[in-house]
Amino acid sequence: MLELQNILKSFTGADGRHDVVNNVSLSVGKGDIYGIIGASGAGKSTLLRTINLLERPDSGEVWLEGVDLTKLGKRELRLARGQIGMIFQHFHLIENRTVYDNISFPLEIAGVPKKERRERILESLAIVDLQDKVLVYPAKLSGGQKQRIAIARALVARPKLLLCDEPTSALDPDTTGQILRFLQDINRKLHITIVIVSHEMEVVGSICSKVSLMERGVIAETLDLAERKQHEPKSQIAKLLFNHGQEAKEVDYAYGLLRAND
Ligand SMILES: Nc1ncnc2c1ncn2[C@@H]1O[C@H](COP(=O)(O)OP(=O)(O)OP(=O)(O)O)[C@@H](O)[C@H]1O
């Protein structure tokens, strides 16, 4: 349902040009939960943000259900983006709006009438099981509740694809498990395809069907976790992460272990 073809994105800083995403191609099937893991600075978030063109690639194509988003005009792109929801590490809720008004926001922008907005907001809140927080302001919510409201806001436009940028990095282990279960439920019950960027093995290992390991702007290796026997990890880092035991739960830490053993 999603094909990235030869995505290139570079940034120019004081020390010159950096190819942060360097000719990446990948394919996400309908109904997949697809993980992208990598060390800090590997280019994961930038790659994720090219999918909905929050970050426009310098070159390459982003095909969503047979349409190349990079070729669309402003109006068509706005409509196509309605099929893609997104959640972030730090939730990005609007502090001076209630939960109800936060979830309403994307529908207001899309010009959805008030009565339909109400139905869809309540439907979204029911999915994340937080109907009792409808009139509360974000400051009164726990981190896990904030992320659930952010999920409800992402779902209210009824997307086909949900992008998750480090969705549990700001949460404790119990809340992480709860959010991952919500994401898995959403994938199974609402048939929403999910792409998750993370540096935690627990996240990708527990719910992803496929995982790409990103290193310095390129996809080093892709593993099909559903077909583990046919696809054993090849690189040292992938072996450490995927055949780990408890000690290599976090990608930067796993690289540290490799360096220490050099
Ligand atoms: N808008 C920007 N302008 C300049 N440099 C940027 C910009 N966005 C990202 N970068 C740089 O690109 C590199 C990759 O960043 P990115 O956030 O994609 O990595 P990441 O793998 O998601 O890392 P992290 O897990 O630390 O967020 C970093 O060196 C970052 O400083």
The ligand as a MOL file (V3000), in Angstrom:
LIG
                    3D

  0  0  0     0  0            999 V3000
M  V30 BEGIN CTAB
M  V30 COUNTS 31 33 0 0 0
M  V30 BEGIN ATOM
M  V30 1 N 15.4170 20.2980 9.4880 0
M  V30 2 C 16.6770 19.8710 9.6450 0
M  V30 3 N 17.7180 20.6950 9.3540 0
M  V30 4 C 18.9920 20.2680 9.4920 0
M  V30 5 N 19.3340 19.0280 9.9280 0
M  V30 6 C 18.3450 18.1770 10.2320 0
M  V30 7 C 16.9680 18.5480 10.1060 0
M  V30 8 N 16.2030 17.4760 10.4690 0
M  V30 9 C 17.0760 16.4900 10.8140 0
M  V30 10 N 18.3480 16.9130 10.6660 0
M  V30 11 C 19.5610 16.1090 10.9500 0
M  V30 12 O 19.4240 14.8790 10.2970 0
M  V30 13 C 19.9780 13.8270 11.0810 0
M  V30 14 C 18.9550 12.7210 11.2360 0
M  V30 15 O 17.8800 13.2000 12.0370 0
M  V30 16 P 16.6090 12.3110 12.3660 0
M  V30 17 O 15.8160 13.0310 13.4040 0
M  V30 18 O 15.9390 11.9160 11.1260 0
M  V30 19 O 17.3010 11.0160 13.0050 0
M  V30 20 P 16.6800 9.8970 13.8920 0
M  V30 21 O 17.2480 8.5980 13.4080 0
M  V30 22 O 15.2090 10.0050 13.9340 0
M  V30 23 O 17.3260 10.2160 15.2890 0
M  V30 24 P 16.6440 10.3980 16.7360 0
M  V30 25 O 16.2760 9.0150 17.1890 0
M  V30 26 O 17.7630 10.9930 17.5380 0
M  V30 27 O 15.4920 11.3340 16.5340 0
M  V30 28 C 20.4350 14.4340 12.3810 0
M  V30 29 O 21.8200 14.6480 12.3120 0
M  V30 30 C 19.6810 15.7500 12.4330 0
M  V30 31 O 20.4100 16.7210 13.1370 0
M  V30 END ATOM
M  V30 BEGIN BOND
M  V30 1 1 1 2
M  V30 2 1 2 3
M  V30 3 2 2 7
M  V30 4 2 3 4
M  V30 5 1 4 5
M  V30 6 2 5 6
M  V30 7 1 6 7
M  V30 8 1 6 10
M  V30 9 1 7 8
M  V30 10 2 8 9
M  V30 11 1 9 10
M  V30 12 1 10 11
M  V30 13 1 11 12
M  V30 14 1 11 30
M  V30 15 1 12 13
M  V30 16 1 13 14
M  V30 17 1 13 28
M  V30 18 1 14 15
M  V30 19 1 15 16
M  V30 20 2 16 17
M  V30 21 1 16 18
M  V30 22 1 16 19
M  V30 23 1 19 20
M  V30 24 2 20 21
M  V30 25 1 20 22
M  V30 26 1 20 23
M  V30 27 1 23 24
M  V30 28 2 24 25
M  V30 29 1 24 26
M  V30 30 1 24 27
M  V30 31 1 28 29
M  V30 32 1 28 30
M  V30 33 1 30 31
M  V30 END BOND
M  V30 END CTAB
M  END
